[in-house]
């Protein structure tokens, strides 16, 4: 029987490396989509930026969910580990976290670990201890595997449902449209203002060149802000830094 399962990876690249962690996560999703079951969107979770932590331009992890049986889980984990060992950057310290949601002992505790990783310097021993208590499969793959911290944190943040951005962006061909029109495109089911209030369907939304979606209540949403002219505009990359 298949159950809901979460997968998170971190620390797979290095400065100048052509394959980002997001790209590798997308390849993993493609493998699962084609061989087992459809995967969710990939979420990107921003973690602490600290000189003691090796990262490229950002310290972020990538997470997604799907449904698998226990036998399929073992096959997927084996594929991910071999894939990351082969495709991650030479100096990377990749880590992987995998858990069936029903197996997690204390979801709120795991979510708390994720939020701590956004503001505190944590070590691998605490990550492994937390994973053992929570029944999460956690493994570092090479070079010390410090990515286990971000992998476990990203898994917790995804479970919390109110952190992170959806990987990738939406390229709009129109500069503006009514909220109802955008909702009909199927990218999101909600458009929220900066205070997380729903926008009325007849409001006009002015778009930037590339739209980034954020995660609120476990679903992708578009965040907008009212300008002086009374119209709403999509938040830009700088305004979304906190997500």
VENLIN-V108675 format. One record per residue. N is the residue number from 1. RES is the residue in one letter. PSI is psi in whole degrees, 0 to 359 (none if undefined). OMEGA is omega in radians with two decimals (999 if undefined). Layout:
N;RES;PSI;OMEGA
N;RES;PSI;OMEGA
This chain:
1;X;136;-3.14
2;X;143;3.12
3;X;160;3.10
4;X;132;-3.09
5;X;146;-3.12
6;X;142;3.14
7;X;133;3.10
8;X;139;3.09
9;X;155;3.14
10;X;157;3.02
11;X;61;-3.14
12;X;353;-3.04
13;X;184;3.07
14;X;166;-3.12
15;X;128;3.14
16;X;355;-3.12
17;X;135;-3.03
18;X;342;-3.10
19;X;113;3.13
20;X;167;3.07
21;X;322;3.10
22;X;319;3.11
23;X;319;3.12
24;X;321;3.09
25;X;320;3.12
26;X;322;3.09
27;X;322;3.10
28;X;316;3.10
29;X;317;3.13
30;X;317;3.12
31;X;315;-3.13
32;X;317;3.10
33;X;316;-3.03
34;X;337;-3.02
35;X;341;-3.04
36;X;285;-3.06
37;X;158;3.11
38;X;143;3.09
39;X;161;3.06
40;X;181;2.94
41;X;159;3.07
42;X;130;3.11
43;X;143;3.11
44;X;125;-3.08
45;X;120;-3.14
46;X;128;3.14
47;X;182;-3.06
48;X;135;2.98
49;X;115;-3.05
50;X;141;-3.09
51;X;342;3.11
52;X;350;-3.10
53;X;128;3.06
54;X;122;3.06
55;X;168;3.13
56;X;248;3.12
57;X;333;-3.14
58;X;152;3.04
59;X;89;-3.06
60;X;154;3.11
61;X;162;-3.09
62;X;131;-3.06
63;X;149;3.04
64;X;170;3.10
65;X;161;3.06
66;X;191;3.04
67;X;131;-3.11
68;X;158;2.93
69;X;172;3.14
70;X;323;3.10
71;X;317;3.11
72;X;322;3.09
73;X;315;-3.13
74;X;320;3.12
75;X;318;-3.12
76;X;315;3.13
77;X;317;3.12
78;X;316;3.11
79;X;313;-3.09
80;X;316;-3.10
81;X;316;3.12
82;X;320;-3.13
83;X;314;-3.12
84;X;324;3.08
85;X;324;-3.11
86;X;325;-2.96
87;X;347;3.13
88;X;161;-3.10
89;X;152;-3.11
90;X;321;-3.09
91;X;2;-3.10
92;X;158;3.11
93;X;62;-2.97
94;X;145;3.06
95;X;151;3.14
96;X;137;3.06
97;X;132;-3.11
98;X;135;3.12
99;X;136;2.89
100;X;134;-3.10
101;X;321;-3.10
102;X;342;-3.13
103;X;341;-3.04
104;X;126;-3.03
105;X;321;-3.05
106;X;89;-3.06
107;X;320;-3.13
108;X;324;3.10
109;X;322;3.12
110;X;321;3.07
111;X;317;3.12
112;X;320;3.08
113;X;318;3.12
114;X;315;3.14
115;X;327;3.08
116;X;323;-3.12
117;X;347;3.08
118;X;342;-3.06
119;X;350;-3.11
120;X;152;3.02
121;X;113;-3.11
122;X;158;3.13
123;X;168;-3.07
124;X;324;-3.09
125;X;321;3.11
126;X;322;3.12
127;X;313;-3.14
128;X;322;3.11
129;X;316;3.12
130;X;317;-3.13
131;X;319;3.13
132;X;317;3.12
133;X;327;-3.02
134;X;0;-3.09
135;X;39;3.10
136;X;132;3.03
137;X;120;-3.09
138;X;128;-3.09
139;X;133;2.97
140;X;139;-2.96
141;X;330;3.12
142;X;165;3.08
143;X;33;3.14
144;X;338;3.02
145;X;39;3.14
146;X;344;3.12
147;X;350;3.11
148;X;330;-3.13
149;X;309;3.14
150;X;325;3.13
151;X;315;3.12
152;X;320;3.13
153;X;316;3.14
154;X;322;3.10
155;X;316;3.12
156;X;318;-3.13
157;X;322;3.10
158;X;319;3.10
159;X;327;3.12
160;X;330;3.02
161;X;6;-3.10
162;X;36;3.12
163;X;146;2.98
164;X;167;3.08
165;X;157;3.02
166;X;132;3.14
167;X;142;3.13
168;X;181;-3.14
169;X;165;3.11
170;X;122;3.12
171;X;113;-3.09
172;X;141;3.08
173;X;350;3.09
174;X;147;3.13
175;X;333;-3.13
176;X;159;3.02
177;X;167;3.07
178;X;151;3.14
179;X;318;-3.12
180;X;322;3.12
181;X;316;-3.14
182;X;318;3.12
183;X;324;-3.13
184;X;343;3.10
185;X;341;3.04
186;X;5;3.13
187;X;321;-3.12
188;X;164;3.04
189;X;354;3.14
190;X;143;2.96
191;X;124;-3.05
192;X;150;3.02
193;X;182;-3.05
194;X;347;3.07
195;X;11;3.10
196;X;31;3.00
197;X;143;-3.13
198;X;141;3.09
199;X;139;3.12
200;X;149;-3.06
201;X;335;-3.09
202;X;2;3.11
203;X;147;3.08
204;X;132;3.11
205;X;127;3.05
206;X;129;-3.01
207;X;147;2.91
208;X;180;-3.09
209;X;315;-3.14
210;X;125;-3.12
211;X;134;3.02
212;X;133;3.10
213;X;146;3.08
214;X;170;-3.09
215;X;125;3.09
216;X;128;-3.09
217;X;40;3.03
218;X;7;3.11
219;X;154;3.06
220;X;136;3.08
221;X;158;3.02
222;X;127;3.09
223;X;135;-3.13
224;X;166;-3.11
225;X;139;-3.11
226;X;130;3.09
227;X;178;-3.10
228;X;332;-3.13
229;X;2;3.08
230;X;354;3.11
231;X;154;3.10
232;X;143;3.05
233;X;151;3.12
234;X;143;3.11
235;X;141;-3.13
236;X;180;-3.05
237;X;317;-3.12
238;X;320;-3.13
239;X;342;-3.13
240;X;10;-3.10
241;X;329;-3.08
242;X;354;-3.07
243;X;none;999
